[in-house]
Amino acid sequence: MLARVQERGFADLDLAHMSVLLYPGPQGARPTDLAARLGMTKQALNYLLRELERLGYLERAFDPRDRRARRIALTGRGLALA
């Protein structure tokens, strides 16, 4: 799967990134909920989220219902990958 994604123009992704982006994907998720779903620590997930933000696949925005929390939003590049 990773090879096919990379062949389609997303060569900057690696296997660790794919765990975050696999179905159902992170769109709208809270990082803490996503970490629990993936079975990883919040620290490990935040590292991957920072990398995916830097690469332009997602961004973290404040949750409009709870300004203390953040939600993950795919960017145009992230949606193209999905």
C-alpha positions, 0 to 999 in steps of 0.5 A: 500500500505504501509503495502505491501511495508513493508511486502516486506522488506522495513520496514523502510519506513513510509507514509510520504516517500511514497508520495515522492516515488509514481508514477511517482517517483522522478527519475531525478526530481529537488527538487523544481519541485517535491515539487510543484508537491506534493503540499508541501514546499521545506523545508518539501520535503528536510526533507523527501529527507534527510531521504530517502538518509539516508535510502539508497533509493535516492541521490541528485546529481548536475545537469550536465546542471546547477551546481547550481541545484540538481537532485534526483537519485534513488539508487539500493535500491530505484529502487528495491522498484519502 
